[in-house]
């Protein structure tokens, strides 16, 4: 296979754990074992078995960085060292990528060979503070993974195992709920400053009404990692657009809809066509839909993201930069990408009444955005004082609990009808 042997691997592990002590981070050890490899050797012969091992190495190596330790410990057992680890989620992501390489068959000399992979994970120094103990912990976890009916990845420590199981449970539940369209969409009003007239709504996905309840901050990242964001995003868009069409036909033709878009959807290359087709079938104008992207979205494969957003913008969709002012915010992104609206993060309004400098910053930022002809939406408006300040600053639109929490489509319809002249 061209990999290190056990002796060299253990030397590398000793060096990396010593370095980890000094740096204050963690080292993850992955123990990997092929499933049913003995059956491959027995039925197809050892020559084919050797080719299988070489293909296995190629697939695993493709998921690793060049500086990560990778060795064959014997037979069909392999091990990987991951340095500079700061959370179990990092290890989960890499382990999942590796396991996904073996979901389908290996093509060996024209023959399809099915050979799954089980992965055990142990962390230094959380699980063991000596290299040989870490190897033992990873092996124990690997055997637990082989015994599992569903997950092929197992963390040694219970607290990490619990986290991994929780993520696996959420992923499995999402799969099930998507098949039955059980997710829920809530809608939060966006109002016109001054009149407080509802001019738009933001569609927000919620977990089905059953216990335990998981919140978007937890299940959306898992959906992105597992690519379930593709079917979930399509369901959200289709449901929201159909609801918007219904509102337009019920006497609210000027209402617009805001949809949150994941970078994973944009990078997939199919969502743009889907969205354009969906609006065409629903007879909703593209100008009635605003797509909200976060600034972190613009960091991912910038050229591809820019191309997709430009296509959407050229087709009439509005593009809003969400959470502006939270963390790192770049004016260059506003200028380079086809953004026509900016949503000021709720943090921009914190302490503005007691902190003169923060208020000056909000005033200056608002003035700059107005000069650049961006539509401005202030999020998180909860108090009358905030509303009054936004009106003084000339912010166009407001959103927050002062004007309404996220609500069901029926509740929003009733709210719209009550506001009719």
C-alpha positions in Angstrom: 0.0 0.0 0.0 3.0 2.3 0.4 1.9 3.3 3.9 3.8 3.5 7.1 4.0 0.4 9.2 2.9 0.2 12.9 6.4 1.0 14.3 6.8 4.2 12.3 3.1 5.2 12.9 3.6 4.9 16.7 6.7 7.1 16.4 4.7 9.7 14.5 1.9 9.5 17.1 4.3 10.1 20.0 5.7 13.2 18.2 2.2 14.6 17.5 0.9 14.0 21.0 4.0 15.7 22.5 3.4 18.7 20.1 -0.3 18.7 21.1 0.7 19.1 24.8 2.7 22.2 24.0 0.1 23.7 21.7 -2.9 23.0 24.0 -5.0 21.4 21.3 -6.1 17.8 20.7 -5.0 14.9 18.5 -7.6 12.5 17.1 -6.7 8.9 16.4 -9.0 7.0 13.9 -8.9 3.2 13.8 -10.3 1.9 10.6 -11.3 -1.6 9.7 -12.8 -3.0 6.5 -16.0 -4.9 6.8 -16.2 -8.4 5.2 -12.7 -8.2 3.9 -12.1 -11.9 4.8 -15.0 -12.8 2.6 -13.4 -10.9 -0.3 -10.1 -12.8 0.1 -12.0 -16.1 0.4 -14.2 -15.7 -2.6 -12.1 -13.6 -5.0 -8.6 -14.5 -3.9 -5.7 -12.6 -2.3 -4.6 -10.9 -5.5 -8.0 -9.1 -5.7 -7.8 -8.5 -2.0 -4.5 -6.7 -2.5 -6.0 -4.5 -5.1 -8.9 -3.8 -2.8 -6.5 -2.6 -0.1 -4.8 -0.3 -2.6 -8.1 1.2 -3.7 -9.1 1.6 0.0 -5.9 3.5 0.7 -6.5 5.8 -2.3 -10.0 6.7 -1.2 -9.0 7.3 2.4 -6.0 9.4 1.4 -8.2 11.6 -0.8 -10.0 12.7 2.4 -6.9 13.7 4.3 -4.4 16.5 4.3 -0.9 15.6 3.3 0.5 16.2 6.8 -1.8 13.8 8.5 -0.4 10.4 9.7 -1.8 7.4 7.8 -0.7 3.8 8.3 -1.6 0.2 7.7 -1.4 -1.5 11.1 -1.9 -5.0 9.6 -4.3 -7.1 7.6 -7.3 -4.8 6.8 -6.7 -2.5 9.7 -5.6 1.1 9.2 -5.1 4.2 11.4 -5.1 7.9 10.8 -3.8 10.7 13.1 -5.4 14.1 12.9 -3.6 17.0 14.6 -4.7 20.4 15.7 -8.2 19.3 16.6 -10.4 21.8 18.6 -13.8 20.0 18.6 -15.3 16.5 18.0 -17.3 18.0 15.2 -14.1 18.5 13.1 -13.3 14.8 13.5 -16.9 13.8 12.7 -16.8 15.7 9.5 -13.6 13.9 8.3 -14.7 10.5 9.5 -18.0 10.9 7.7 -16.2 11.9 4.5 -14.1 8.7 4.7 -17.1 6.5 5.4 -19.0 8.0 2.5 -16.2 6.8 0.2 -17.4 3.3 0.9 -21.1 3.6 0.5 -21.0 2.2 -3.0 -19.0 -0.6 -4.5 -15.3 -0.6 -5.3 -14.6 -1.4 -9.0 -11.7 -3.8 -9.0 -10.7 -5.1 -12.5 -14.2 -4.8 -13.8 -15.7 -6.5 -10.7 -17.8 -4.7 -8.1 -16.6 -5.3 -4.6 -18.7 -4.2 -1.7 -16.5 -3.4 1.3 -17.7 -1.1 4.1 -15.6 0.6 6.7 -15.9 1.0 10.4 -14.2 3.8 12.2 -13.3 4.2 15.9 -12.2 7.6 17.2 -10.2 8.5 20.4 -9.0 11.9 21.4 -5.8 12.9 23.1 -5.7 14.0 25.9 -9.4 13.7 26.7 -9.6 9.9 26.3 -6.0 8.9 27.0 -2.8 10.8 27.8 -0.4 8.2 26.4 0.0 7.1 22.8 -0.4 3.4 23.4 -3.5 4.0 25.5 -4.9 6.1 22.8 -4.5 3.3 20.3 -6.3 1.0 22.7 -9.2 3.4 23.1 -9.5 3.9 19.3 -9.6 0.1 18.8 -12.3 -0.3 21.4 -14.4 2.4 19.7 -13.8 0.8 16.3 -15.2 -2.6 17.5 -18.2 -0.8 19.0 -18.7 0.8 15.6 -18.6 -2.6 13.9 -21.2 -3.9 16.3 -23.6 -1.0 15.6 -26.5 -1.5 13.4 -26.6 1.9 11.8 -23.6 4.2 12.5 -20.2 3.1 11.2 -18.4 5.7 13.3 -18.0 5.5 17.1 -16.3 7.9 19.6 -14.7 6.3 22.6 -15.7 8.7 25.3 -19.4 8.7 26.2 -19.7 12.5 26.0 -18.4 12.5 22.5 -20.4 9.4 21.6 -23.5 11.2 22.9 -22.8 14.2 20.7 -22.2 12.0 17.7 -25.4 10.0 18.4 -27.4 13.2 18.7 -26.1 14.4 15.4 -26.9 11.0 13.8 -30.3 11.0 15.3 -31.0 14.5 13.9 -29.8 13.4 10.5 -32.0 10.3 10.5 -35.0 12.2 11.7 -34.5 14.8 9.1 -34.5 12.1 6.4 -37.7 10.7 7.7 -39.4 14.1 8.1 -38.4 15.2 4.6 -40.0 12.1 3.1 -43.3 13.0 4.7 -43.0 16.8 4.4 -43.4 17.2 8.2 -41.2 20.2 8.6 -43.0 23.5 9.3 -42.6 27.0 7.9 -43.2 30.0 10.0 -43.3 33.6 8.7 -42.1 36.8 10.4 -43.4 40.1 9.2 -41.1 42.8 7.7 -42.7 46.2 8.1 -42.2 49.6 6.4 -40.6 52.1 8.8 -43.0 54.9 9.8 -46.3 53.2 8.9 -45.5 49.8 10.3 -47.3 48.4 7.3 -46.4 44.7 6.5 -44.5 44.7 3.2 -42.8 41.3 3.4 -42.3 38.2 5.3 -39.3 36.0 6.1 -39.8 32.2 5.8 -38.2 30.4 8.7 -38.1 26.6 8.9 -38.9 24.8 12.1 -38.7 21.3 13.4 -41.9 19.2 13.3 -44.1 19.7 16.3 -42.9 16.7 18.3 -40.5 15.9 21.1 -37.5 16.3 21.2 -37.4 19.6 19.5 -34.3 20.7 17.7 -33.6 24.3 16.7 -32.4 25.6 13.3 -29.0 26.6 14.8 -28.4 22.9 15.4 -30.1 21.0 12.5 -29.3 23.4 9.6 -25.5 22.9 9.9 -26.1 19.1 10.1 -28.3 19.4 7.0 -25.5 21.3 5.2 -22.8 18.7 6.1 -25.0 15.8 5.0 -26.3 17.5 1.9 -29.8 17.2 3.2 -30.0 21.0 2.8 -30.7 20.3 -0.9 -34.0 18.6 -0.4 -34.8 20.7 2.6 -34.0 23.9 0.8 -36.2 22.8 -2.2 -39.1 22.0 0.2 -38.7 25.4 1.9 -38.6 27.3 -1.4 -41.5 25.4 -2.9 -43.7 25.8 0.2 -42.9 29.5 0.7 -43.5 30.3 -3.0 -46.8 28.5 -3.0 -47.8 30.4 0.1 -46.8 33.7 -1.4 -48.8 32.9 -4.5 -51.8 32.3 -2.3 -51.3 35.6 -0.5 -51.0 37.5 -3.8 -54.3 35.9 -5.0 -56.0 36.8 -1.7 -55.5 40.5 -2.0 -51.9 41.1 -1.0 -50.2 41.4 -4.4 -47.3 43.6 -3.3 -46.1 41.3 -0.5 -42.6 39.9 -0.9 -40.9 36.8 0.5 -37.4 36.5 2.0 -35.7 33.1 1.8 -32.5 32.1 3.5 -30.1 30.4 1.1 -27.2 28.1 2.1 -23.9 28.3 0.3 -24.2 24.5 -0.2 -27.3 25.1 -2.3 -25.6 27.7 -4.4 -22.5 25.6 -4.9 -24.6 22.6 -6.0 -25.5 24.4 -9.2 -29.1 23.1 -9.4 -30.9 25.3 -7.0 -30.9 28.4 -9.2 -32.7 26.5 -12.0 -35.1 24.9 -9.6 -36.0 28.3 -8.1 -36.6 30.0 -11.4 -38.7 27.1 -12.6 -40.7 27.0 -9.3 -41.7 30.7 -9.6 -42.7 30.2 -13.2 -45.0 27.4 -12.3 -46.5 29.4 -9.4 -47.0 32.6 -11.5 -45.0 34.6 -8.9 -42.7 37.4 -10.2 -39.0 36.9 -9.3 -39.0 40.5 -8.0 -41.3 39.3 -5.2 -38.6 37.0 -3.8 -35.5 38.2 -1.9 -32.7 35.7 -1.2 -30.9 36.2 2.0 -27.2 35.1 2.2 -24.8 35.5 5.1 -21.4 37.0 4.6 -19.7 33.7 5.3 -21.5 32.4 2.2 -19.5 34.8 0.1 -16.2 33.4 1.4 -16.9 29.9 0.0 -15.7 29.3 -3.5 -16.2 33.0 -4.2 -16.3 32.8 -8.0 -19.0 30.1 -8.1 -21.1 31.9 -5.5 -20.8 35.1 -7.4 -21.8 33.4 -10.6 -25.0 31.9 -9.1 -26.0 35.1 -7.3 -25.4 37.1 -10.5 -27.7 34.7 -12.4 -30.4 35.0 -9.8 -30.1 38.8 -9.7 -30.2 39.0 -13.5 -33.4 37.0 -13.4 -35.0 39.6 -11.1 -34.5 38.2 -7.6 -33.5 40.5 -4.8 -30.3 39.6 -3.0 -29.9 40.6 0.7 -26.8 40.3 2.8 -28.0 39.0 6.2 -26.5 39.5 9.6 -24.4 42.5 8.5 -22.3 43.9 11.3 -22.0 40.5 13.1 -18.3 39.6 13.3 -16.3 40.5 10.2 -18.1 42.6 7.6 -16.5 43.6 4.4 -17.6 46.6 2.2 -15.8 44.8 -0.7 -18.5 42.1 -0.6 -21.2 44.6 -0.9 -19.5 46.1 -4.0 -18.4 42.9 -5.7 -21.6 40.8 -5.4 -25.0 41.6 -6.8 -26.5 42.6 -3.4 -29.3 45.2 -3.3 -30.3 45.0 0.3 -28.5 44.8 3.7 -30.0 43.4 6.9 -28.4 44.9 9.9 -27.8 42.3 12.6 -29.6 42.8 15.9 -26.2 43.3 17.6 -25.8 46.6 15.8 -28.6 48.0 18.0 -27.2 46.8 21.3 -26.2 49.5 23.8 -26.7 52.3 21.3 -28.6 54.3 23.9 -25.9 54.0 26.5 -22.8 53.9 24.3 -22.3 57.1 22.3 -19.6 55.5 20.1 -21.8 52.5 19.1 -24.6 54.9 18.2 -22.2 56.9 16.0 -21.0 53.7 14.3 -24.7 52.7 13.5 -25.4 56.2 12.2 -22.3 56.2 10.0 -22.9 52.7 8.7 -26.5 53.6 7.9 -25.5 56.8 6.1 -22.9 54.9 4.0 -25.4 52.2 3.0 -27.9 54.9 2.0 -25.3 56.7 -0.1 -24.6 53.4 -1.9 -28.3 53.0 -2.6 -28.8 49.8 -0.6 -32.2 49.0 0.9 -31.7 48.6 4.6 -33.6 46.3 6.9 -33.0 46.4 10.7 -33.4 43.0 12.4 -34.2 42.3 16.0 -36.3 45.4 16.7 -37.9 44.7 20.1 -38.5 48.0 21.7 -40.2 51.3 20.8 -36.9 53.2 21.4 -35.2 51.0 18.7 -38.0 51.6 16.3 -37.9 55.4 16.8 -34.1 55.4 16.3 -34.4 53.4 13.1 -36.9 55.9 11.8 -34.7 58.9 12.7 -31.8 57.2 10.8 -33.9 56.6 7.7 -33.8 52.8 7.8 -36.3 51.6 5.3 -37.7 48.4 6.8 -37.9 46.8 10.2 -38.2 43.3 11.5 -38.4 42.0 15.1 -40.7 40.9 18.0 -42.0 44.5 18.3 -43.9 43.8 15.0 -44.5 40.1 15.4 -42.8 36.8 16.2 -42.5 34.1 13.5 -46.0 32.7 13.0 -47.9 30.1 11.0 -49.3 30.9 7.5 -52.8 31.0 8.9 -51.8 33.4 11.7 -50.0 35.6 9.2 -53.0 35.6 6.9 -55.2 36.7 9.7 -52.7 39.4 10.6 -52.6 40.7 7.0 -56.4 40.8 6.8 -56.7 42.7 10.0 -54.4 45.4 8.6 -56.5 45.8 5.4 -58.1 49.2 5.0 
